[in-house]
């Protein structure tokens, strides 16, 4: 997906008009339309504002990652975990690994 296609997809998922996104970003609806049609590229600052407004990373919008699941709230949680001491991080990651393993096992037996 292109930069513009990702904006369209996320904007529609949020049920926002181009005008609503434009107001959040600090630009105009026609400019958002041009970004969506890949006619022009925004400045880095504007692209970051678009990503922040849509609740995704700039990397996702630019196509560096195909996972919009790595949203801002998940990244915030990971940052919080990274600030902990190593023993606490190891415990948290152990429980995450256990939960993921169990979820995969349940899916395999469906």
VMD Tcl script that builds the backbone (N, CA, C; Angstrom):
set m [mol new atoms 330]
animate dup $m
set s [atomselect $m all]
$s set {name element resname resid chain x y z} {
  {N N UNK 1 A 0.837 -1.187 0.000}
  {CA C UNK 1 A 0.000 0.000 0.000}
  {C C UNK 1 A 0.877 1.244 0.000}
  {N N UNK 2 A 0.417 2.257 -0.675}
  {CA C UNK 2 A 1.158 3.513 -0.718}
  {C C UNK 2 A 0.836 4.362 0.509}
  {N N UNK 3 A 1.608 5.418 0.684}
  {CA C UNK 3 A 1.381 6.383 1.762}
  {C C UNK 3 A -0.067 6.878 1.719}
  {N N UNK 4 A -0.512 7.292 0.551}
  {CA C UNK 4 A -1.868 7.812 0.403}
  {C C UNK 4 A -2.932 6.766 0.700}
  {N N UNK 5 A -2.712 5.550 0.230}
  {CA C UNK 5 A -3.679 4.474 0.480}
  {C C UNK 5 A -3.794 4.156 1.968}
  {N N UNK 6 A -2.668 4.235 2.662}
  {CA C UNK 6 A -2.692 3.985 4.106}
  {C C UNK 6 A -3.469 5.077 4.830}
  {N N UNK 7 A -3.293 6.322 4.405}
  {CA C UNK 7 A -4.053 7.417 5.022}
  {C C UNK 7 A -5.545 7.193 4.797}
  {N N UNK 8 A -5.926 6.903 3.553}
  {CA C UNK 8 A -7.341 6.675 3.234}
  {C C UNK 8 A -7.907 5.549 4.091}
  {N N UNK 9 A -7.201 4.437 4.146}
  {CA C UNK 9 A -7.672 3.267 4.885}
  {C C UNK 9 A -7.884 3.591 6.363}
  {N N UNK 10 A -6.898 4.230 6.969}
  {CA C UNK 10 A -6.999 4.563 8.390}
  {C C UNK 10 A -8.080 5.614 8.644}
  {N N UNK 11 A -8.156 6.606 7.785}
  {CA C UNK 11 A -9.156 7.669 7.940}
  {C C UNK 11 A -10.564 7.085 7.848}
  {N N UNK 12 A -10.781 6.203 6.886}
  {CA C UNK 12 A -12.104 5.586 6.726}
  {C C UNK 12 A -12.421 4.654 7.892}
  {N N UNK 13 A -11.420 3.971 8.391}
  {CA C UNK 13 A -11.607 3.098 9.547}
  {C C UNK 13 A -12.086 3.912 10.752}
  {N N UNK 14 A -11.561 5.126 10.874}
  {CA C UNK 14 A -11.967 6.015 11.966}
  {C C UNK 14 A -13.249 6.786 11.641}
  {N N UNK 15 A -13.736 6.614 10.406}
  {CA C UNK 15 A -14.945 7.293 9.927}
  {C C UNK 15 A -14.797 8.814 9.972}
  {N N UNK 16 A -13.610 9.263 9.555}
  {CA C UNK 16 A -13.330 10.692 9.486}
  {C C UNK 16 A -13.398 11.154 8.041}
  {N N UNK 17 A -13.818 12.377 7.864}
  {CA C UNK 17 A -13.751 13.001 6.543}
  {C C UNK 17 A -12.341 13.561 6.359}
  {N N UNK 18 A -12.045 13.945 5.126}
  {CA C UNK 18 A -10.753 14.595 4.883}
  {C C UNK 18 A -10.660 15.880 5.694}
  {N N UNK 19 A -11.776 16.574 5.818}
  {CA C UNK 19 A -11.798 17.828 6.569}
  {C C UNK 19 A -11.489 17.591 8.047}
  {N N UNK 20 A -12.036 16.521 8.622}
  {CA C UNK 20 A -11.766 16.220 10.032}
  {C C UNK 20 A -10.289 15.921 10.255}
  {N N UNK 21 A -9.700 15.115 9.379}
  {CA C UNK 21 A -8.280 14.818 9.500}
  {C C UNK 21 A -7.452 16.084 9.309}
  {N N UNK 22 A -7.834 16.883 8.335}
  {CA C UNK 22 A -7.101 18.124 8.059}
  {C C UNK 22 A -7.073 19.033 9.282}
  {N N UNK 23 A -8.193 19.155 9.973}
  {CA C UNK 23 A -8.247 20.010 11.170}
  {C C UNK 23 A -7.332 19.482 12.260}
  {N N UNK 24 A -7.278 18.168 12.421}
  {CA C UNK 24 A -6.405 17.567 13.438}
  {C C UNK 24 A -4.926 17.766 13.098}
  {N N UNK 25 A -4.635 17.757 11.802}
  {CA C UNK 25 A -3.253 17.865 11.342}
  {C C UNK 25 A -2.807 19.324 11.223}
  {N N UNK 26 A -3.778 20.218 10.989}
  {CA C UNK 26 A -3.444 21.629 10.817}
  {C C UNK 26 A -3.217 21.998 9.360}
  {N N UNK 27 A -4.006 21.400 8.479}
  {CA C UNK 27 A -3.911 21.696 7.053}
  {C C UNK 27 A -5.330 21.767 6.496}
  {N N UNK 28 A -5.478 21.651 5.194}
  {CA C UNK 28 A -6.800 21.730 4.574}
  {C C UNK 28 A -7.198 20.383 3.966}
  {N N UNK 29 A -8.499 20.204 3.765}
  {CA C UNK 29 A -9.011 18.970 3.164}
  {C C UNK 29 A -8.454 18.740 1.755}
  {N N UNK 30 A -8.360 19.790 0.910}
  {CA C UNK 30 A -7.779 19.544 -0.420}
  {C C UNK 30 A -6.336 19.037 -0.359}
  {N N UNK 31 A -5.573 19.498 0.601}
  {CA C UNK 31 A -4.192 19.020 0.755}
  {C C UNK 31 A -4.204 17.552 1.185}
  {N N UNK 32 A -5.087 17.193 2.128}
  {CA C UNK 32 A -5.205 15.787 2.534}
  {C C UNK 32 A -5.554 14.937 1.318}
  {N N UNK 33 A -6.466 15.424 0.482}
  {CA C UNK 33 A -6.829 14.707 -0.742}
  {C C UNK 33 A -5.645 14.494 -1.659}
  {N N UNK 34 A -4.795 15.494 -1.768}
  {CA C UNK 34 A -3.609 15.360 -2.622}
  {C C UNK 34 A -2.621 14.361 -2.042}
  {N N UNK 35 A -2.499 14.326 -0.697}
  {CA C UNK 35 A -1.653 13.308 -0.058}
  {C C UNK 35 A -2.218 11.924 -0.350}
  {N N UNK 36 A -3.546 11.787 -0.217}
  {CA C UNK 36 A -4.180 10.485 -0.424}
  {C C UNK 36 A -4.046 9.993 -1.871}
  {N N UNK 37 A -4.036 10.911 -2.803}
  {CA C UNK 37 A -3.866 10.543 -4.209}
  {C C UNK 37 A -2.394 10.442 -4.597}
  {N N UNK 38 A -1.506 10.617 -3.629}
  {CA C UNK 38 A -0.059 10.562 -3.838}
  {C C UNK 38 A 0.418 11.591 -4.858}
  {N N UNK 39 A -0.282 12.718 -4.941}
  {CA C UNK 39 A 0.127 13.792 -5.843}
  {C C UNK 39 A 1.279 14.592 -5.250}
  {N N UNK 40 A 1.246 14.744 -3.931}
  {CA C UNK 40 A 2.318 15.457 -3.226}
  {C C UNK 40 A 2.666 14.680 -1.964}
  {N N UNK 41 A 3.840 14.941 -1.433}
  {CA C UNK 41 A 4.283 14.328 -0.188}
  {C C UNK 41 A 4.371 15.412 0.878}
  {N N UNK 42 A 3.945 15.103 2.094}
  {CA C UNK 42 A 4.023 16.098 3.172}
  {C C UNK 42 A 5.448 16.245 3.701}
  {N N UNK 43 A 5.658 17.322 4.432}
  {CA C UNK 43 A 6.931 17.473 5.145}
  {C C UNK 43 A 6.991 16.387 6.218}
  {N N UNK 44 A 8.149 16.162 6.751}
  {CA C UNK 44 A 8.299 15.157 7.807}
  {C C UNK 44 A 7.426 15.520 9.003}
  {N N UNK 45 A 7.409 16.783 9.361}
  {CA C UNK 45 A 6.596 17.232 10.495}
  {C C UNK 45 A 5.108 16.962 10.249}
  {N N UNK 46 A 4.632 17.272 9.049}
  {CA C UNK 46 A 3.223 17.040 8.722}
  {C C UNK 46 A 2.915 15.550 8.685}
  {N N UNK 47 A 3.816 14.748 8.125}
  {CA C UNK 47 A 3.615 13.305 8.090}
  {C C UNK 47 A 3.526 12.746 9.505}
  {N N UNK 48 A 4.356 13.258 10.412}
  {CA C UNK 48 A 4.301 12.823 11.809}
  {C C UNK 48 A 2.982 13.223 12.436}
  {N N UNK 49 A 2.501 14.425 12.136}
  {CA C UNK 49 A 1.203 14.863 12.664}
  {C C UNK 49 A 0.069 13.982 12.141}
  {N N UNK 50 A 0.154 13.587 10.885}
  {CA C UNK 50 A -0.858 12.698 10.303}
  {C C UNK 50 A -0.819 11.351 11.036}
  {N N UNK 51 A 0.379 10.794 11.197}
  {CA C UNK 51 A 0.526 9.503 11.888}
  {C C UNK 51 A -0.005 9.597 13.312}
  {N N UNK 52 A 0.360 10.651 14.032}
  {CA C UNK 52 A -0.114 10.834 15.406}
  {C C UNK 52 A -1.637 10.940 15.445}
  {N N UNK 53 A -2.200 11.701 14.527}
  {CA C UNK 53 A -3.655 11.875 14.485}
  {C C UNK 53 A -4.363 10.557 14.203}
  {N N UNK 54 A -3.775 9.736 13.343}
  {CA C UNK 54 A -4.383 8.456 12.974}
  {C C UNK 54 A -4.053 7.337 13.970}
  {N N UNK 55 A -3.151 7.622 14.914}
  {CA C UNK 55 A -2.820 6.655 15.957}
  {C C UNK 55 A -1.906 5.531 15.519}
  {N N UNK 56 A -1.052 5.815 14.532}
  {CA C UNK 56 A -0.101 4.809 14.060}
  {C C UNK 56 A 1.296 5.421 14.055}
  {N N UNK 57 A 2.279 4.595 13.778}
  {CA C UNK 57 A 3.641 5.094 13.699}
  {C C UNK 57 A 3.893 5.701 12.313}
  {N N UNK 58 A 4.831 6.580 12.260}
  {CA C UNK 58 A 5.245 7.158 10.981}
  {C C UNK 58 A 5.808 6.060 10.086}
  {N N UNK 59 A 6.505 5.104 10.683}
  {CA C UNK 59 A 7.051 3.972 9.931}
  {C C UNK 59 A 5.947 3.219 9.197}
  {N N UNK 60 A 4.812 3.005 9.860}
  {CA C UNK 60 A 3.696 2.316 9.208}
  {C C UNK 60 A 3.172 3.137 8.027}
  {N N UNK 61 A 2.968 4.431 8.241}
  {CA C UNK 61 A 2.440 5.278 7.164}
  {C C UNK 61 A 3.358 5.291 5.955}
  {N N UNK 62 A 4.659 5.263 6.198}
  {CA C UNK 62 A 5.627 5.323 5.104}
  {C C UNK 62 A 5.876 3.968 4.452}
  {N N UNK 63 A 5.268 2.916 4.992}
  {CA C UNK 63 A 5.408 1.600 4.381}
  {C C UNK 63 A 6.558 0.778 4.916}
  {N N UNK 64 A 7.236 1.262 5.948}
  {CA C UNK 64 A 8.350 0.516 6.524}
  {C C UNK 64 A 7.898 -0.666 7.347}
  {N N UNK 65 A 6.655 -0.607 7.797}
  {CA C UNK 65 A 6.065 -1.696 8.581}
  {C C UNK 65 A 4.683 -1.968 8.015}
  {N N UNK 66 A 4.309 -3.220 7.969}
  {CA C UNK 66 A 2.974 -3.567 7.482}
  {C C UNK 66 A 2.005 -3.803 8.621}
  {N N UNK 67 A 2.412 -3.478 9.814}
  {CA C UNK 67 A 1.564 -3.742 10.964}
  {C C UNK 67 A 1.082 -2.458 11.605}
  {N N UNK 68 A -0.170 -2.141 11.378}
  {CA C UNK 68 A -0.778 -1.001 12.055}
  {C C UNK 68 A -1.091 -1.369 13.485}
  {N N UNK 69 A -0.953 -2.663 13.803}
  {CA C UNK 69 A -1.210 -3.131 15.151}
  {C C UNK 69 A -0.237 -2.478 16.125}
  {N N UNK 70 A 0.953 -2.157 15.643}
  {CA C UNK 70 A 1.905 -1.458 16.499}
  {C C UNK 70 A 1.463 -0.020 16.651}
  {N N UNK 71 A 0.346 0.145 17.331}
  {CA C UNK 71 A -0.195 1.473 17.509}
  {C C UNK 71 A 0.522 2.186 18.647}
  {N N UNK 72 A 0.137 3.414 18.877}
  {CA C UNK 72 A 0.802 4.232 19.887}
  {C C UNK 72 A 0.673 3.646 21.292}
  {N N UNK 73 A -0.476 3.075 21.629}
  {CA C UNK 73 A -0.649 2.539 22.977}
  {C C UNK 73 A 0.251 1.329 23.219}
  {N N UNK 74 A 0.412 0.486 22.216}
  {CA C UNK 74 A 1.299 -0.672 22.352}
  {C C UNK 74 A 2.751 -0.210 22.489}
  {N N UNK 75 A 3.154 0.757 21.674}
  {CA C UNK 75 A 4.517 1.277 21.769}
  {C C UNK 75 A 4.767 1.910 23.135}
  {N N UNK 76 A 3.774 2.588 23.689}
  {CA C UNK 76 A 3.905 3.200 25.017}
  {C C UNK 76 A 4.127 2.111 26.064}
  {N N UNK 77 A 3.380 1.023 25.948}
  {CA C UNK 77 A 3.552 -0.085 26.897}
  {C C UNK 77 A 4.949 -0.673 26.811}
  {N N UNK 78 A 5.432 -0.862 25.587}
  {CA C UNK 78 A 6.776 -1.407 25.414}
  {C C UNK 78 A 7.835 -0.474 25.989}
  {N N UNK 79 A 7.639 0.829 25.810}
  {CA C UNK 79 A 8.581 1.798 26.377}
  {C C UNK 79 A 8.570 1.725 27.901}
  {N N UNK 80 A 7.382 1.576 28.484}
  {CA C UNK 80 A 7.276 1.449 29.945}
  {C C UNK 80 A 8.012 0.211 30.439}
  {N N UNK 81 A 7.845 -0.896 29.732}
  {CA C UNK 81 A 8.530 -2.132 30.112}
  {C C UNK 81 A 10.040 -1.959 30.013}
  {N N UNK 82 A 10.510 -1.310 28.967}
  {CA C UNK 82 A 11.953 -1.122 28.770}
  {C C UNK 82 A 12.598 -0.290 29.880}
  {N N UNK 83 A 11.826 0.493 30.597}
  {CA C UNK 83 A 12.373 1.308 31.689}
  {C C UNK 83 A 12.552 0.516 32.985}
  {N N UNK 84 A 12.008 -0.692 33.032}
  {CA C UNK 84 A 12.098 -1.517 34.237}
  {C C UNK 84 A 13.462 -2.189 34.338}
  {N N UNK 85 A 13.743 -2.713 35.545}
  {CA C UNK 85 A 15.006 -3.439 35.694}
  {C C UNK 85 A 14.895 -4.772 34.961}
  {N N UNK 86 A 16.018 -5.394 34.689}
  {CA C UNK 86 A 16.067 -6.590 33.844}
  {C C UNK 86 A 15.246 -7.733 34.412}
  {N N UNK 87 A 15.268 -7.913 35.723}
  {CA C UNK 87 A 14.516 -9.006 36.336}
  {C C UNK 87 A 13.015 -8.834 36.094}
  {N N UNK 88 A 12.504 -7.623 36.278}
  {CA C UNK 88 A 11.083 -7.360 36.035}
  {C C UNK 88 A 10.734 -7.527 34.556}
  {N N UNK 89 A 11.618 -7.060 33.667}
  {CA C UNK 89 A 11.381 -7.238 32.229}
  {C C UNK 89 A 11.309 -8.715 31.867}
  {N N UNK 90 A 12.226 -9.513 32.408}
  {CA C UNK 90 A 12.235 -10.945 32.120}
  {C C UNK 90 A 10.922 -11.598 32.548}
  {N N UNK 91 A 10.400 -11.219 33.708}
  {CA C UNK 91 A 9.139 -11.781 34.198}
  {C C UNK 91 A 7.978 -11.404 33.273}
  {N N UNK 92 A 7.918 -10.147 32.877}
  {CA C UNK 92 A 6.838 -9.688 31.997}
  {C C UNK 92 A 6.908 -10.403 30.659}
  {N N UNK 93 A 8.096 -10.494 30.087}
  {CA C UNK 93 A 8.249 -11.166 28.796}
  {C C UNK 93 A 7.922 -12.657 28.903}
  {N N UNK 94 A 8.230 -13.273 30.048}
  {CA C UNK 94 A 7.879 -14.673 30.265}
  {C C UNK 94 A 6.360 -14.859 30.178}
  {N N UNK 95 A 5.616 -13.970 30.860}
  {CA C UNK 95 A 4.154 -14.084 30.848}
  {C C UNK 95 A 3.572 -13.770 29.469}
  {N N UNK 96 A 4.160 -12.824 28.771}
  {CA C UNK 96 A 3.710 -12.526 27.405}
  {C C UNK 96 A 3.935 -13.743 26.508}
  {N N UNK 97 A 5.125 -14.324 26.582}
  {CA C UNK 97 A 5.438 -15.519 25.778}
  {C C UNK 97 A 4.470 -16.656 26.094}
  {N N UNK 98 A 4.155 -16.839 27.373}
  {CA C UNK 98 A 3.245 -17.897 27.789}
  {C C UNK 98 A 1.832 -17.643 27.221}
  {N N UNK 99 A 1.369 -16.418 27.287}
  {CA C UNK 99 A 0.034 -16.089 26.780}
  {C C UNK 99 A -0.039 -16.270 25.266}
  {N N UNK 100 A 0.997 -15.848 24.558}
  {CA C UNK 100 A 1.024 -16.008 23.092}
  {C C UNK 100 A 1.055 -17.483 22.720}
  {N N UNK 101 A 1.873 -18.274 23.416}
  {CA C UNK 101 A 1.951 -19.709 23.155}
  {C C UNK 101 A 0.587 -20.365 23.360}
  {N N UNK 102 A -0.095 -20.014 24.461}
  {CA C UNK 102 A -1.408 -20.597 24.744}
  {C C UNK 102 A -2.435 -20.187 23.697}
  {N N UNK 103 A -2.401 -18.937 23.270}
  {CA C UNK 103 A -3.341 -18.463 22.245}
  {C C UNK 103 A -3.112 -19.189 20.923}
  {N N UNK 104 A -1.856 -19.401 20.564}
  {CA C UNK 104 A -1.546 -20.135 19.326}
  {C C UNK 104 A -2.011 -21.584 19.417}
  {N N UNK 105 A -1.842 -22.181 20.582}
  {CA C UNK 105 A -2.278 -23.568 20.770}
  {C C UNK 105 A -3.803 -23.673 20.622}
  {N N UNK 106 A -4.523 -22.735 21.190}
  {CA C UNK 106 A -5.992 -22.732 21.067}
  {C C UNK 106 A -6.413 -22.607 19.600}
  {N N UNK 107 A -5.730 -21.745 18.868}
  {CA C UNK 107 A -6.054 -21.566 17.440}
  {C C UNK 107 A -5.771 -22.840 16.645}
  {N N UNK 108 A -4.716 -23.536 17.025}
  {CA C UNK 108 A -4.337 -24.761 16.296}
  {C C UNK 108 A -5.355 -25.880 16.489}
  {N N UNK 109 A -6.046 -25.873 17.625}
  {CA C UNK 109 A -7.005 -26.932 17.903}
  {C C UNK 109 A -8.433 -26.576 17.539}
  {N N UNK 110 A -8.645 -25.485 16.882}
  {CA C UNK 110 A -10.007 -25.089 16.473}
  {C C UNK 110 A -10.427 -25.810 15.241}
}
mol reanalyze $m
mol bondsrecalc $m
mol representation Tube
mol addrep $m
